[in-house]
Amino acid sequence: MNHEISISGPIKLTGVFMLLGMVFCSTVNAQNSHTPQPKAGPDQPNILWVYLEDTNAWMSAYGDTVIKTPNIDELASRGVRFDRAYMTSGVCSPTRSAIITGMYQTSIGAHEHYSSFQSWRGDTMETWDPNHLGVRTLPEIFKAAGYYTFNEGKNHYNFVFSNQDLYDRKGDNGFKGATGGTGWSGREDGQPFFGQIQLRGGKKANAPKIVDPQDVPVPPYYPDHPVYRKEIAHHYDTILEMDRILGNIVDRLKEDGLYENTVVFFFSDHGMKLPRHKQFLYEGGIRVPMIVAGPGLPEGSARKDLVSGIDISATTLSLAGIEIPDHMQGMDMFASGFHRDYIVAARDRADFTIDRIRTVVTDRYKYIRNFMPEKPYMQPQYRDGREYMEVLKKLYRSGELNEVQSRFVSEDRPAEELYDLKNDPHETDNLIYSSDREHAMALAELRDKLYRWILETDDKGRFPESNAALEAVIDRWGDKAVNKEYNRVRSE
């Protein structure tokens, strides 16, 4: 049907302009405007994110018996331990972009790793593709509400931003004692704070060596090899170091008389560095530790329901008494009606490695859709050359891996994967061709959920990156960018 507007005089013209103005204002308000209520005051709680990198829940608070993590255990006893917390990606910057906005990285065009970066490790891109958001980030909302905001560490967001707009203080990684203007010590007297303390987690290379490699379990999808035992033991060592630092943070909050009025979120951006964990959407990659403790929250409780990383932002606002903006896709985890039937996570380009994977996780099942099955799991990536990568490839070539261990290293990758998490927690038995009716019905349901989610959330991963974006990747990585998708800009 063809809709036409005829304008015959000044009254109608004015009316049209008024209508257009109302539509424009409504659109702008929906996209950009958010007035936090109420304003911050002395009764508002402080909010602190203790934000780990590359860390799995191998902690005694989660029932692990290899090590004791007394400070993490104490935090859990004071609050709520989430047993099924999932990040929206197994890659750092997409996850961080999602959490800081409370939106899927795929909805805001922040799904490609290290995208929208004009400068990267001292190199300024000649060509880049800036991603300007139409929504406020969480720190901006807190600043508008009168909170003091700080970030001690990483700020890898795949959109254009200014540290000055987000943070009253932006420092380097790690806890510095909250002295001399670091952490919360730079705020005005009585001013509540929203802060992030970023800890290296599994990237803590110099963590003291405490755990004996002979004492660690090796997941069945990795070879029981000294190199893998060493890496797993090292991950336990990094967790022990993070536990020590968490204890220091809590002690300082207590010394400053802030602990009783501070909500502490303790979580990780994704799983540890081994090949099937980091960057991928298996449990080891996206299922993370998450503990929330503070005034008014249940103590010593454990929740087994599904929560998403994007729920952290919405919950943070709610606990501060600030209205959750309509654009946020995250939800308040402590709201009476909170419930998620399923979780969705995504993997797209990571560094120079082009890929597209989506997963849907329910209480029992996980469905993985590999949209680029022609690319092997172990296609060229930034970790190539590291001992644990080369050992895995060598063992595969020499036929020393079993069938389960070989799958991730082979040239073949299925277009779809389905796992029964209750009976197969390590995700080793792909049920995609199962004749079992229950599995088949679950597969059909999860396929439908994924395709609906892609459309309903405007998953921008279904579109290729722009020429400018690909040129920026080549500028960063040079000849390592070998995927065929780069050919269209290399030939120009």
N, C-alpha and C positions, 0 to 999 in steps of 0.2 A: 504494500500500500504506500502511496506517495503522499507524504504530509507536507503541506505548504502553508506558510504564514504570509498573509497579505497585509501590508501596512499602508493605510490610506490617510493618515493624519498625524499630527504631533502627539495627540493623546495616546494613540496606539503605539507610536514609536517609544514614548516614555514608558509605557507599560511593558513593552518588550525589554527595554534596557533594565527596568526594575526586576523583571523576571530573570534576565540573564545575570544580573548582579546577585540576586538571591541564590541562584544555582551556583555561581562562582564562589560566593562566601561560604555556602554550605559545603562545597567540595573542599575548599581550603581548610575550613574548620575540621572536617573529617580527616583530612590528610595530615595537618600540621599542628593544630591547636589542641593544647591540653593544659588546663588550669588545675594543678593539684589542689586537693582539698583534704584535710585542712592544712594550713601553713604549719611549718615546724615550730615546736615549742619545747619547753623543758620536760614535758610529759611524753614526748615522742621517743620511741626506742632508737638506739643506735643499731645500724645494720652493718655487719662485717662479713664479707666473703673471703674465706681462706680457700684459694683457688689453685689446685694442683695441676701440673702437667703430666700427661702420659702415665696415669696411675690406675691400677686395678684395685679391687677391694680385697686384697690379700692381707687382711687385718684381723686381729683377734676379736674386734667388735663385730665382725661378720662371720665369726666361727672358725677362722683360719687357725691352725695349731702350730704352724712353723715358727711364728714370732708372737710376742706380746706387744700390744700397742696401748699402753695404759692411758695416755692422754686422749687418744681417739676414743677409747672405751669410756673414759670419764665424760667426754662430750656427749656420747650416745646415751649415757645413763641420765644425763640432764635434759635430753630432748628426744627427737624422733630419728630413728634410723630407717632409711628407705632402702629396701632390699631389691627393688626393681626400678631403679632410676636409669633412664637411657638418655644419652646425648643425641642430638639431631644429626651428628656426623662423627666419623672416626678420625676426622682431620681437624686441626687446631683452629684456623681462622674462620671456617664456616660455623663451627660450634660457637666460638666466641661472638661472632656476629649475631647469631640467633639468640644467645642468652642476653646480650646487652640490649636487645630490642624487644625481646619477648615474642619474636616472630621467626617462622621458618626461614632459614637462609635462602631457600629456594624461592620464597615469595618476594624477597626484597632484592634479588639479584646478587646475593653475597655468597653464592654456593661454590664458586671457583676459588681455590686456595691462592692466597696472595694476589687477589685481583684488586683493582682500583688503587694500586700502590704506585705513586709516581716515583718515589725513591725507595730503594731496597738495598740494604747492606752497602750504603755509600754510592750506589749507582743510580743516577737519575735517568728515567726512561725518556727517550726521544718521543715515543708514541705510547699513549696509555688510554684506557677507557674508564673515565671517572664514573662512579656510581653514587649519585646524590639521592639520599633518602628523603622521603616526604613525611617522616615521623621522627619524633624525639626519641633519643636513647634514654635508658634508665637513669644514668647520672644527670642528664639534663633535666629530667623531671624532678629529681631530688634537689638539684640546685634551685630550681624554680620554687620549690616548697620551702627553701630556707636551710636545707641541710648543707653541711660541709662535706665535700666529696673528694676522695683521693684514690689513687691507683698506684700501688707500689709494684710496678712491673708491666707485664705484657699488655699490649693494646692492639693486637692484630685483628682489626676489623676490616672487612672487605667492602668498605664504602668510604666516601669522603667525610672526614671529621676533623675537628680541632681539639687537641687536648685541653686548650684553654676553655672551650665551650663545655667540655664534659667534666673536667676536674679542677678543683681548687689547688690540688697538688698532684703532679705526675712524677713518680720516681722510678728507679730501677728495680729489678726483681729482688724480692726477699724482704724479710722483716728486719727492721733497723732499730727496733726497740721503742718506737713511737717517741723519740726524743729529737730535739733540735728541729722541729717542724716536720718530721717524717710521720707517716701514718696519721693518726687522729690528733697528734699534739699541736697541729697548726690551726686548730679551729678556735673560734671565740668561746669564752667561758659560757657553759650551759648550752652551747649549740650542738644539736645532734649530728651524727655523721653517718654517711654511707661510704664504706671503703672496701677496696679490694687489695688483699695481700697475695701476690702471685708467688708461688713456690715452684721450684724446678721439678719436684716430684721425681718421676722416672728418668728425667734428664740429668739428675744430680750425679755427675760423673765421679766426683770425689767423695761420695758417701763412704764412711768407715766400713771396712769389710768385717762383717760380723757373722753372717749366715754361711754355714758350710754347704757348698754345692751338692754334697752327697745327701743332704737332709731335705732337699726340696722335691716336690712332685713335678713331673713333666707331663703336660697335657698330651693325650694320645695322638694329636695331629702334628706334634713335633718329634724329631728323633731323640732318643735318650742318649745324648752325646755330651761330652764334657763342655763344649762351647755353649750348648743350650742350658745345661745345668749352671754354668757360670753366669749367664745372663739372667736367669730366673733368680738365682741367689742375690745377684746385684739389685734386682728389683725389690726384693725383700729388704735389702740394706737401705735403699732409698726411702722406703716406707718408714723404717725405723727412724731415719733422720727427719722425715716430715713429722713424725709423731713428737720428736724432741722439740722441733720448732713450734708446733702447735702448743705444746706446754709452755713455751716461752711467751707466746702471744697471750694465752689465757692468764698467765701470771702477771703480765703487764697490765692487762685490763683490770685485774683485781687490785693491783697497786694504785691505779688511777681512779679507783672507785666506780668503774664503768661496767664491770662484768654483769651485775645483776640487771642492768637495763640495756644489755646488748644482745641482739639476736645474731648468732654465729651460724653461717652456712659453710659447710665443709664439703667440697666436691672436687671432681677432676674433669678436665675437658674431654678426655677419651682414654682408651686403654694404653698399655705399655708398648714398647717399641718393636717387639718381635713381629715378623712379617704378616702373620694371620690376625694379629691384634690391631695395631695401629693402621689407620686408613681404611680398614674394611669394616663391614657391618655385622660381623659375627659378635657373639656375646662378649668376647674378650676385647672388642674394639669400641663398643658403644655402651655397654652396661658398666656403670661406674659407682664408686662409693658416694653416698650423699647423706649427710647428717645435718639436721637443723635443730638448734637448741636456743632457748631464750625465754624471756618472761611471757607467761601466759600459755606456753606450749606444753603438751603432754610430756611427762618425764619417763624415760626408760621404756619407750614404746618402739615397736618395730612394725613397719607397714610393708605389705607384700603386694599392694596394688601398683599398677603401672603409672609412672610419672615421667614427664619429659623435661629435658633441659630448659625448654622455653617456659616451663611453669615456675622456674626459679625467679624470674623477673616479676611476674604477676604476684607471686606470693610475697616477695620482698616489699612491693608497694603496699599490699594489703596489710602486712604486719606493721608498716609505718603509718597506717591510717590514711594513705593516699589512694585516691580513686584509681582503679585500673582503667586505662584508656581503651576505647572501643577497638582500636586497631590491633591491639595485642591478641595473638593467638594462644598465648599461654594462659593458664588458669591458676587460681589460688588453690594450692594443694591442701589447705586447711579449711576451705569452705565446706559447709555441711553437704552440699550437693556435688562435691567434686567426684568425678569418675571418668576414666578413660577406657574405652573398649579396646583401643589399640594405640600403639606408638608407631610413628613413621620416622625413619632416618634416611639420609642420602649421602652418597659419595659422588663427587664430580672430579674435575681436574685437581690433582694434588701436585704442587710444584709444576713440573713439565709433563707429568704423566696424565694423559687424557683418558677419562673413564666416565661411566655413568651407571650407578647402582642405586636401587631403592629397596628398602625393606619395610615390611609391616610386621609388628610383633603384637601378639595377643597373649592372654594369660597362659596359653599352652603352646601355640605355634609361632614359628617365624617363617615368613615368605620373603625370599630375596629374588629380585628381578635384575638380571644382568643385561643391560640394554646394549652392551658392546661385547657379546660373547666371542667375537673373533679375536679379541685381545686376551692373551693369557693373564692370569692373576699376577704373575711375576714379570710383567712387562717392564722395560727399563724404568728405573726410578732412582731417587736420590740416595737410597740406602745401598745401592749396588756397590760392591767392593768391601762392605763390612763383613767381618768374619762370620757372623751368624747367617748372613745371606749366602756367602760363597760356600760354606759348609753344607748348607741345605741343597744347593745346586749340585755340588760334587757328589753327595750321597745319592742324589736322584740319578745322576748319569751313571753311577757305578752299580745301580740296582739295589742299593742297601736300604731303601725306604719301603715300608709296607704300603698297601693299597691306599689307606687313609692318608698317610703322610705324603704320598706321591701326588695326590689330587691337586694340591695347591701349587705344585711346581711344574706340573705337566703343561703342555701347550693347549690342552682342551679346557674349556670352561662352559658349563651349561648355561642356557638362557634363563633358567629358573631353578630355584632351590626351595625345598620345603623341609622344615625340621620340627620334630615333636620335642619341644624343650623339656617337657616333664620326664620323658623316657630317654632322651638323648641330649643331655645338657651341653655336651661338647660339640654338637652339630656335626656328626660324622656320617649319618645315614640320610642321604637325600631321598625324600619320599615323593618326589615329583611324579614318578610313574607308578606309585603304589596302587594296588587294586583294592585296598581297604576303603570301604565306603566312607568311613569317618574322615580319613585323610583326604580323600577326593573332594568331599564336601567342604572341608576347611580350605583346600586349595582354591576352589571356585569362589568362595566367599572372600578370601584375601586378595585374589586377583581383582575382584570388583572393588574392594575397599581402596586398593592402591590407585586404580585408574580414576575413581571418583575423587580421591585426594589430590591427584595431579591436576585435575581440572578445577576443583573447588578452591585450592590454595594457589592457583596460577604458578605451578612449578616451572620456573624459567629454565631449568636444566634441559627441557625438551627442545630448546633452541640452541644452535651452535654459538660459540663465542664470536664476537666481532673481530674484524681484521686487526683493529687497533689493540685489542686485548691479546690476541695471539702474538702480535709483534712485540708487545711488552714482555711476554714469556720468553721469546727468543732472545730479546735483549738481556734478560736475566740469566738464562741458562745456556745460550749459544747452541752448540752442536748436540747437546744432550736432548734437545727438543726434537725427537725423531718421529713422533707420531705423524701419520699421513695428513692429519688435519692441518698441520703447519705448512703444507705444500702450497696452499692457495695464497699465502702471504710471502713465502720465500720466492715464488716465481714472479712476483710483481716487480 
